[in-house]
Amino acid sequence: MIRIGLVGCTGYTGLELLRYLSGHPHVQVARLFARSHVGCLFSSVFPGFVGLDIPIEDLDSGFSEGVDCLFFCLPHGESLERLTPEILDSGVRVIDLGADFRFHSLDLFFKAYQTVHPVPALMKEAVYGIPELFEEKIRDARLVANPGCYATSAILGLWPLVKQGLLGRLPVVDAKSGISGAGKTLKSESMFCEVDGHVSSYQTFVHRHRYEIADILGADLLFSPHLIPANRGIFSSVYVSLKVPMSWNELAAMYREFYKGPFVQLLNQGLLPSTQLVNGSNFVKMAIQVSSDFPTEAVIFVALDNLGKGAAGQAVQNFNVMFGLDPMAGLGALPFYL
């Protein structure tokens, strides 16, 4: 069994990660860390996790003893304080679900977070964790930077077109997220009364994930995120202008060539995705729309769970790649219907 530790176990992402790992055939949850409920058994704080009778340790504990892999589920900036080179040098492998190591470009990191990265050597070493795109690098990595949820949807939607050099003008990504993407920390803008029954846009053009997406794609985009009154789910509409006219069959063949694994699934012509088809899972549902009226225009629809493929599910997928396991291990559950 592979012994794992989870730093930040009481947030939405940490809880979702434990839900996946509790059904993983090759995992022993060895240590759990958080800033709250320190000293309590995890199963006493979250009774739904029957049998996870592990004491919660504080964030000032030494993380690496007794584990083979650490998952960091901390807000931006906090992994930088705690994920030290000594942890990696000890032989422990790390998957960071925060934003601290997702960038290759120091300049784009500064644009996104208005701060200079304090450990650029670790940032340069970190491998960006979309297994469909970077599996070979992930396999040998000591540190994997799990992508953002918005970023995962946009990058998967645009990757084949960027790599084939088919994009014309700047693509437009209109993305919508459930409220759990804002995290568990209490903020007025994520309170029930503020979001129930409403849809709102925020940080158009300047959202931090725009810079993350541009860094990984090597191409810029117009990015507009929206908050929707749902617990979970990401739905991105990716509007693209093509350099040459392409039919649905041509685009579908290209996307299916890029995405041959089990998790990214292109729907048949005429079918459209929804968050209902993916919530609670690591699956991505995609669809392509073209029109004979606009032969060089297309829309790529991408639906995923922000806590699944957008966070915890993808982290487990990265873990499976790093340790040479079946890619479906711990990830075979079907989506929630409701």
Protein Blocks (a to p, Z undefined) as FASTA:
>chain_A
ZZdddehjlbmklmmmmmmmmmpckbccfbdcdfehghiafklmmmmlghiaccdddfkb
cfkgopabdcddddehjlmmmmcfklmmnopacddfbfklmpfblklmmmmnopacfblm
lmmmpccdbfklmmmmmmmpmbdcdddfklmmmmmmmmmmmmnopaccdddddddddfkl
nojadcfklgfklmgopacdehehjamklmmmmmmnopacdddddddddfbdcddddddd
dfbdcdfklmmmmmmmmmmcfklccddehiacdfklmgopabdcddddddfklmmbccdd
ddddfklmmmmmmmmmmmmmmnopafkgoplpccdfZZ
